[in-house]
């Protein structure tokens, strides 16, 4: 058997892996000249560009002041500080514990089984909705959201109206629906029912959601922050508008082989029959060339909803367009500390002067 040469080009495109690693959520790619960074830059603006952000002597900025959190530069290193502290409220863990002790999920399921679900009589459904409105404890709000997720819109919309009447705790529940619900219409209605300016519990929900690694959750939170003009979320929006995600996989993510292959007779296997004998050749392949292995990949996710909210809010409040900053987090960090913080401090000073007695 004569030798012959076979040329083989095996290519597995690695480009598609960037999409696989990108995770969920909408994205778009800005110019390569503005790469994002996940943390503030190590170098800071000159000291002259860092204005004093302290309140007047003998006073302190409180969280109820609309300027609170906007008068302090973003730290050079580390995570963005919490935009609101809920020291006087119950934590999520405490609310969950109270909901479990009081068996809110069980009570809601009983109401669903008796009055809602496939029941079509208007009077029966109205009775069930009326019973749901009796849940006014903040610990019952998340069970109401999760247990009624598959109910028809008449029930779910009634629950949203109920939340709108429950003060700040109800506003936080509306924020949770506006950020996490899968139904676009429900998210829109929950956002519409929220009051402006955003209350402290709502800001706490936005804070945790904008830090979420889930792109859909973070994007939705950015949309809610923009709808509420929640200026206190600007530092979080700056560093949530783009993320770098590593692909999680075992072994090679992809490979590209450019080789010349030569066939040869590896061995012979005897084949016997009645009064005859022969040999079956077993063909082997020798490859010569190069192999490119892709063992890791990083995908940059540009969260366009967050970016649009950030640009719209800062442009409206600052009075000048910030669109030129793009997705460049270093540029945003320098703008916030060097331009926006002095601007807010000047606003605060003018407000104090205007409030002084004549």
C-alpha positions in Angstrom: 0.0 0.0 0.0 1.5 3.3 -1.1 2.0 6.2 1.2 -0.1 9.3 0.7 -0.6 12.6 2.5 -3.8 14.0 3.9 -4.0 17.7 4.9 -6.4 18.4 7.7 -7.5 21.7 9.1 -9.6 21.4 12.2 -10.8 24.7 13.6 -13.2 25.2 16.5 -14.1 28.9 16.8 -13.3 30.3 20.2 -15.1 33.5 19.6 -18.5 32.0 20.5 -17.1 31.3 24.0 -17.1 35.0 24.8 -20.9 35.0 24.4 -21.2 31.8 26.5 -19.2 33.4 29.3 -21.1 36.7 29.1 -23.9 35.4 31.3 -27.4 37.0 31.1 -28.6 40.5 30.5 -28.5 42.9 27.5 -25.1 44.3 26.5 -23.5 46.4 23.8 -19.8 46.9 23.0 -18.4 50.5 23.2 -15.2 51.5 21.6 -12.1 49.6 22.8 -10.5 52.8 23.9 -12.6 52.9 27.0 -12.0 49.6 28.8 -13.9 49.2 32.1 -12.4 48.6 35.4 -14.0 46.8 38.3 -12.5 48.9 41.0 -11.5 52.6 41.3 -8.1 53.5 39.9 -5.1 53.4 42.2 -4.2 56.9 41.3 -6.3 59.7 42.6 -7.0 63.3 41.3 -4.8 66.0 42.7 -5.5 67.1 46.3 -6.8 70.4 45.0 -9.5 68.6 43.2 -10.8 66.9 46.3 -13.0 69.5 48.0 -13.9 69.4 51.7 -17.1 67.5 52.1 -17.7 68.1 55.8 -21.0 69.6 56.9 -21.2 72.9 58.8 -19.5 73.1 62.2 -21.6 71.4 64.8 -23.8 69.7 62.3 -23.8 66.4 60.4 -25.4 65.3 57.2 -28.3 62.9 58.0 -29.6 60.2 55.8 -32.9 62.1 55.4 -31.0 65.0 53.8 -31.3 64.7 50.0 -27.6 65.6 49.7 -26.5 62.8 52.0 -24.0 60.5 50.2 -23.4 63.0 47.4 -21.0 65.2 49.2 -18.3 62.5 49.8 -15.8 61.3 47.2 -15.7 57.7 46.2 -12.8 55.9 48.0 -9.7 55.2 46.1 -9.8 51.5 46.9 -12.2 48.9 48.1 -15.9 48.5 47.6 -18.3 51.4 47.2 -19.7 52.2 50.7 -23.4 51.4 51.3 -25.6 54.3 50.1 -27.9 53.9 53.1 -27.8 52.2 56.5 -30.8 50.5 58.0 -29.6 50.3 61.5 -33.1 51.0 63.0 -34.9 48.4 60.8 -35.2 44.6 60.7 -32.7 42.8 58.5 -33.8 40.4 55.7 -32.9 37.5 57.9 -35.0 38.8 60.8 -38.0 39.3 58.5 -37.6 35.8 57.0 -37.5 34.3 60.5 -40.7 36.2 61.6 -42.4 35.1 58.4 -41.5 31.5 59.1 -42.6 31.6 62.7 -45.9 33.2 61.8 -46.4 30.7 58.9 -47.2 33.4 56.4 -46.5 31.1 53.4 -48.9 28.5 54.8 -51.7 31.1 55.3 -51.2 32.5 51.8 -51.3 29.0 50.2 -54.6 28.2 52.1 -56.1 31.4 50.7 -55.0 30.5 47.2 -56.4 27.0 47.5 -59.8 28.2 48.7 -60.4 31.5 46.9 -57.9 31.9 44.0 -56.1 29.6 41.5 -58.7 28.1 39.1 -61.6 29.7 40.9 -63.5 31.9 38.4 -66.4 33.3 40.4 -65.8 37.0 40.9 -67.2 37.0 44.4 -64.9 34.2 45.6 -61.9 35.8 44.0 -62.8 39.2 45.5 -63.0 37.5 49.0 -59.6 36.0 48.5 -58.1 39.3 47.5 -59.7 41.0 50.5 -58.1 38.4 52.8 -54.7 39.0 51.1 -55.0 42.7 52.0 -55.1 41.7 55.7 -51.3 41.0 55.5 -49.8 44.3 56.7 -46.7 42.9 58.4 -43.5 43.7 56.3 -42.4 40.1 56.9 -45.4 38.9 54.9 -44.6 40.9 51.8 -42.0 38.7 50.2 -44.1 35.5 50.8 -47.0 37.4 49.1 -44.7 38.0 46.1 -43.3 34.5 45.8 -46.5 32.5 46.6 -48.7 34.5 44.2 -46.2 34.6 41.3 -48.3 32.2 39.2 -51.7 33.9 39.9 -53.6 35.9 37.3 -53.0 39.6 36.9 -56.1 40.6 38.8 -54.6 39.1 42.0 -51.0 40.3 41.4 -52.1 43.8 40.5 -54.3 44.0 43.7 -51.2 42.9 45.7 -49.2 45.8 44.2 -51.9 48.2 45.0 -51.9 46.9 48.6 -48.1 47.4 48.8 -48.5 51.0 47.6 -50.6 51.6 50.7 -48.2 50.2 53.2 -45.7 53.0 53.6 -41.9 52.5 53.3 -42.0 48.8 53.8 -44.6 48.5 50.9 -42.4 50.7 48.7 -39.5 48.3 49.3 -41.7 45.4 48.3 -42.6 47.3 45.1 -38.9 47.8 44.4 -38.3 44.1 44.8 -41.1 43.3 42.3 -39.8 46.0 39.9 -36.3 44.5 40.0 -36.8 40.7 40.2 -40.1 39.9 38.5 -40.0 38.1 35.1 -43.1 39.9 33.8 -42.3 43.2 32.1 -45.8 44.5 32.7 -45.6 43.7 36.4 -42.2 45.4 36.7 -43.6 48.5 34.9 -46.6 48.7 37.2 -44.6 48.3 40.3 -42.2 51.1 39.2 -45.2 53.3 38.4 -46.6 52.9 41.9 -43.4 53.8 43.7 -43.1 57.3 45.2 -40.4 59.9 44.7 -37.9 60.5 46.2 -36.9 57.0 46.9 -37.2 56.1 50.6 -34.5 54.5 52.7 -35.8 50.9 52.4 -36.0 51.4 48.6 -32.4 52.6 48.5 -31.4 49.6 50.5 -33.0 47.3 47.9 -31.3 49.2 45.1 -28.0 49.0 46.9 -28.1 45.2 47.2 -29.5 44.7 43.7 -26.9 46.9 42.0 -24.2 44.8 43.6 -25.8 41.6 42.3 -23.6 39.4 40.0 -26.8 38.6 38.1 -26.9 41.0 35.1 -30.6 41.0 34.7 -31.2 42.0 38.4 -28.5 44.7 38.2 -29.9 46.1 35.0 -33.4 46.2 36.3 -32.2 47.9 39.4 -30.5 50.5 37.3 -33.7 51.1 35.4 -35.6 51.6 38.7 -32.9 54.0 40.0 -33.3 56.0 36.8 -37.0 56.1 37.0 -36.9 57.3 40.6 -34.0 59.7 39.9 -32.2 58.1 42.9 -29.1 60.3 42.8 -27.6 58.5 45.8 -27.1 55.4 43.6 -24.7 57.2 41.2 -21.5 55.7 42.8 -23.0 52.2 42.5 -24.2 52.8 38.9 -20.7 53.9 37.9 -19.1 50.6 38.9 -22.1 48.4 37.9 -22.3 49.5 34.3 -19.7 47.0 33.1 -18.4 43.7 34.6 -15.7 41.3 33.6 -16.8 37.7 33.9 -14.5 34.7 33.8 -15.6 31.5 32.1 -16.2 28.7 34.5 -15.3 25.4 32.9 -13.1 22.3 33.3 -10.5 21.5 30.7 -10.0 23.4 27.4 -12.6 25.9 26.4 -11.7 25.5 22.8 -8.8 24.5 20.5 -7.5 25.3 17.0 -5.4 22.7 15.2 -3.5 23.3 12.0 -1.8 20.1 11.0 -0.5 17.9 8.2 -1.6 14.3 8.6 0.1 11.2 7.1 -1.5 7.8 7.0 0.5 4.6 7.5 -0.1 1.0 8.1 -0.1 0.6 11.8 -0.6 -3.2 11.9 -2.1 -6.1 10.1 -4.9 -8.3 11.4 -5.2 -11.8 10.0 -8.5 -12.7 8.4 -9.2 -16.4 7.8 -11.9 -18.3 6.0 -12.5 -21.7 4.5 -9.2 -22.7 2.8 -8.2 -19.0 2.5 -6.2 -16.5 4.6 -5.5 -12.8 4.3 -4.5 -9.8 6.3 -6.6 -6.6 7.1 -4.4 -3.5 7.3 -5.1 -1.1 10.2 -4.4 2.5 9.2 -2.9 4.9 11.7 -2.5 8.7 11.4 0.5 10.8 12.3 -0.2 14.5 12.8 2.4 17.3 12.4 1.7 20.9 13.0 0.5 23.2 15.8 -2.4 23.3 18.2 -3.7 26.5 19.9 -5.5 25.7 23.2 -7.9 28.1 24.8 -7.9 27.4 28.5 -9.5 30.6 29.9 -11.6 33.5 28.7 -13.0 36.7 30.0 -16.1 38.4 28.7 -16.9 42.1 29.3 -20.6 42.7 29.9 -21.8 46.2 29.2 -25.0 46.8 31.1 -26.7 49.3 28.9 -29.7 49.9 31.1 -27.5 51.0 34.0 -25.4 53.1 31.7 -28.4 54.9 30.2 -29.8 55.6 33.7 -26.4 56.9 34.9 -25.9 59.2 31.9 -29.5 60.5 32.1 -29.4 61.2 35.9 -26.0 62.8 36.0 -26.6 65.0 32.9 -29.9 66.2 34.3 -28.6 67.0 37.8 -25.2 68.4 36.7 -26.6 70.4 33.9 -23.9 69.2 31.4 -23.8 66.0 29.3 -21.8 63.1 30.8 -22.2 60.9 27.7 -18.6 61.6 26.7 -17.5 59.5 29.7 -18.8 56.3 28.0 -18.0 53.2 29.9 -14.6 54.4 31.2 -14.9 53.8 34.9 -11.7 55.7 35.7 -13.0 58.7 33.9 -16.3 58.5 35.8 -14.4 58.1 39.1 -12.3 61.2 38.4 -15.4 63.2 37.2 -17.4 62.2 40.3 -14.7 63.2 42.8 -13.3 66.1 40.9 -16.4 67.7 39.3 -19.6 66.3 40.8 -18.8 66.3 44.5 -17.6 70.0 44.4 -20.8 70.8 42.5 -23.0 69.2 45.2 -21.0 70.9 47.9 -21.6 74.3 46.3 -25.3 73.5 46.0 -25.4 72.6 49.7 -23.5 75.8 50.6 -26.0 78.0 48.6 -28.9 76.2 50.2 -27.5 77.0 53.7 -27.0 80.6 52.8 -30.5 80.9 51.4 -31.9 79.3 54.6 -30.1 81.7 57.0 -32.4 84.3 58.7 -32.2 87.8 57.4 
